[in-house]
């Protein structure tokens, strides 16, 4: 009862907010090319008031392009984060940017229960939308997964938890949360520890794929393909044998 829940803004609301900050006018007064550039930019950042405000004030203060801002977002440069915090501080007393909020939340979650580590890593290696809770249950027992989901909800790291016709339940996180989360784990865990976790996760993933193939459930097969494709995209973290085995199982699913 002590929370004010803010959902993402609608596109029109986000456009209005960024237009007022950048150009001090309503979107109707923008040139067509300006409006198109803003709308394209908004496709690549979370549409929360904080993210839009920070982006708009940063671009206005530094006079950089939308493309340069997005490039800076990808690398989590400390100087970039510091400037964002300073700009927020100039706007008021609040100075927590998304990177700081998410990494602080992840630190607290892992302090609460270190056994959440493989579940977090799994979450950050899959496609960000409609992650099957059934798949997480193959990594750890159901009770731990339930507590894990509650912790994610408590820190507002989930965008959605719902049911799906192909699976009993799915959850989604924002792409930016996923990218920052993976970066945070890579910075705070030894590479060898990450690779050991991924080896263990991969074995569970292969067992899950075998189960789905035996069931010959085409709907479920189609549903999980994006998650295994996303997992395979992290080539720098996978060993050749793991990559080969998962590709082999995916090949069978494509055949079905």
N, C-alpha and C positions, 0 to 999 in steps of 0.2 A: 504493500500500500504506500510505500515511500518512493515509488518510481514514477517518473513521467516518461511514457514510452513515445519515442519519436520514430516514426517509420520513414522510409525514403520519400523524398518529394516526388511529385509527378513531374514529368518532363517540362510542362508549361510553368510550373512553380520554380523549378530549378533555373529555367531560362530567365525568368523575371528577376530572381535573386542575383544571378551573375551579371545580368545587364545593368541592374541598378548600381552594383559595386564598380564594375569596369567602366561603364559609360554614363552612369548617372541618369538613366532614362528607362522607359518601358521598352520591351522588345519590339513593339509596333513601330518605334522610331528608328530601329536599327536598319542599316543597309542589308540587302538580301544576302550578300556574301558574308557579312559579319554574323548574321543569324545562323547561317549554314555552318560556319566554322565553330561557333559556340555549341550548336546541337551535336556536331561530330565529336567535339571535346567531351561533352557530357556523357557520351557513350562509354568513355574510358575511365571515369572516376565514380566513386560511390555518390549517390544523389542525396546524401544527408546534408543538412544545413552547415555542419562543421566543415566537411570536405569542400563544399562549394565555396564557402566564405574564405577558407584558407587559400584555396587555389586562386580565386579572383583577386584577393588582396596581394598575394605573392606576385602574380603576373602584373598587377597594376604598379606595385612598388619597384619591381626589377625590370619591367618593360621587356620581358622575354616572351617568346611565342608559346602558343598552346602545345606545340610539338616538343619544345625544349622542356617545358614543365613535366610532360608525361615521361620523357626520357629520365629526368631527375628522379621521378617517383620510383622507377624500376630499380635504382641502385642504392636507395636508402643511405645516401651520403650524410654524414654527421653534420656537415656545414649547412646542407639543404634543410635538414630537420631543425637546426638551431635558428635559421632565418625564419622558418615557418613559426616557431615558438615565439620569436621576438615580435613578429607581425601580429600574432594573436594577442600578445601581452600589451602591445600598443593599442589594440582595439578595446581591451578591458583587462580584467584580472586573470581570466582563464588562459592557460597557455599549453594545454595538452593537445598535441596533434595526433592523428590516427595511429601513426607508428608507435608513439609512446603509450597510447591507450591500450593497444592490442598486446604489445610486448609485456606491459605491466600486468595485464590480465592473465597472459599465458604463464608468467612467472608465478603468480599466485595459485593458478590451477595446478601446476606441477609441484609446488611446495605442499599443497594440500594432499596430493596423491601422486607420487612418482610413477605409479603403475599406469597412469594416463599417457605416458610418453609414446608407446607404440600406437595408441589410438589417435593421438594428435598428429603424429607423423603420417598415419594412414589418411586422415582427413585432408592433409595438405598435399598428398600425392595423387589424389583422385580428381575427377571433374568436380567443380565446386557445387553443381546443382544436382538435387535428387540423389543423394548418396544413400544407398540401402543400409538401414540399421542392421538388417540381416547379415550384411557383409562385415560390419563392425563386430557383430557377435561371434564371427569366426576368429577374430583376433584375441578377444578377451571374453570372459563369461558375461552372461546377460546382466547380472547385478552390477558389475563394474561399469558396463556400457551405459546402463541407466543412470548411474551416478555421474558418469562422464557427461552425458547429455544435459543433466540438470546443472552441472557446473558451467557448461557452455552457455546455457540459457541465462544463468545468474549474471554472467559477464557480457550478455548481449552479443555473443559471437555468432549466433545462428540467425539467419534471415527467415528460416521457415522449417517447421516440422509438420509433416502431413502424411496421409496415406496415399497409396498409388494402386491402380488396378492390377499392375503386374507384381507388386510387392506389398507386404503388410504396412511398412512405414519407411519414410525417407526423410532426410534432413538436408538443408542447403546452407552454405555460408557464402559470404561475398568474396569475389575473386581477389580483392585487395587484402582481405583478412587472410586468405589462403597463402598469397605470395609473401606477405609480411611474416606469417607464422612459420613457413618453411625456412625463410631467411634467418629468423630468430633461432630455430632449432639447429641450423647449420653453424651458427655463430657460437652456440652454447653447448653443443655436444661434440665430442671428438668424431672425426670422420669414420674411424673404425667402428665406433659405437653405432653410428647411423647405419653403416653398411650391415652390421650384425642384425639390427632391428629390421632393416629392409629384407634381409635374407629370411628372417622368421615370418615377416608379413607376407612375402612372396609365396612361401610354402603354403600358408593358409589360403591365399588367393587361388593357388593352383587347385587345392582341394575343393574350394567353392566352385571353380569353373568345371571341374570334373562332375560334381554333383548336378550342376545346371544342365550339363550336356546329357547326363544319364536320364534326367527328367524329360528331356526334349521339349522344354518349355520355351517356345519361340519368343513369346512376349518378354519373358525375363531375359533371354539372350540379348534381344535388341536393346533392352533397357540398360544392361551392364556394359555393353561395348564401349561407350564413351569413357567409362571409368578406367577400363583396362588400357585404352588408348592413351589417356592422360598419364597413367602410371608408367607406360613404356616411354613417354616423352622425356622422362628424367634419366636419360642415358648415362649421365655422369655418376649416378648413384647405383646403377644396376650392374651386376656382373654379366658377362656374355651368356653364361649357362642359364641364368634366371630369365634374361631377355628372350633367349631362344625357346625355353619351355613355355613361357606365357604366349609368345607369338604362335607357337604350335597349337596351343589350346584355342587361341582366338581364331586360327585358321579353320579349325573344326566348326566353331560357331558360325563363321562366315559361310561355310559350306551348307550348314543347316538353313 
